[in-house]
Amino acid sequence: MDFQEIFLFLQNGLPTKEWSEKEIEIILSQAFMWKSLFQNAQSHLSKNAK
């Protein structure tokens, strides 16, 4: 999938039309938190991770 296909899927393929501004705010803040926590933790992607 390219960016446009992903964007259209997220826009039309999910029940996002019923989401409120508060729900979107919560999802975005959680995504930012997880990104910040795991941004430099690449070892979990390795097959040899312990």
Long-range contacts (C-beta under 8 A, 24 or more apart in sequence): none
